[in-house]
Amino acid sequence: MEKTDLYEAYFQDSSNYYLEQLNYYEKGKKFRFNFSAVLFGVFWFLYRKMYLEFFVIITIFYAESQFENYVLAELIGTEQAELFSFAVDIILMVTLGIIGNNLYLKKAKRMAEQAQIRFADPEQQKEFLAKKGGTSILLVMIAFALFVLTVILQSQ
């Protein structure tokens, strides 16, 4: 079985786009901008079933927020800290757009290798990749609902 078939099973509906990105990646263009990762932020990582990456990014955002609220606000004032926060948030979102495809393609390659190690049968490999890849809208909806709930509770 060709690697392309494995990647198609992993990428599913977006296989044309990600096979093109993979082609660039393998030619040495490791970082290709992903507008969806910028637009949807951390939710894009959940949508693409990149759970570890999601939690790492959420932790970074949380630590940055806490630093701004409790340290930076005391040092330069609340108004200046909010301006700084806005600039940092933009930088972080653009960074997600820059690294999103790279992280996703690395995960796809790892999953394809795992499938080939675990299963000799090509159909089992594709079935494994179909389960591990693709997208998950349910988790995005749950995370978004929790995010909205948190914002509402913090504003009271």
Steps between C-alpha positions, in 0.01 A plus 500: 500500500626844414554763767258727314216256568584502870508878513171522312345276766638729771418835336159383374292785353797738501741258336562712187604802707714306748664279236609823330628634833679169562667530161632845594602366843701216350672744262629693801230767530415405857283798586202586281247746635160361600228767513256266673741454790515880538127553459389222735806494727523218748165363383663412166737267686207324667318478168804327351520261800828649620418465868848523649579807292169655608581456870856631460373809317221558753759477779720756325205737449395457863852562636535806278164631620586448865835674455330798339223522761709458814856603417493732202195695617683580825816604316360717220134548589181332388446709187851440368479130594178468295669656200797267543258206535329590173835511317615170651168334411539605137857366495387171654215460249730569205744249649221239503448569130870453433547179699154342454565310179847400615365340818212336316724351232743370762211333678374351173844356428521351852155346467581353156817345643306359796240352266769326297670365813179380666324348200627298205165519321462822297127516573564488874759775459247719319231424758739595784592825325137583427426474875807698607472764229224706354317749713292525815236770514350364824808582708518845346139565597558376856818706540334809356203459735739470796687807378178704476390375842835602650476848347147542633594385849807726511299805396260467795 
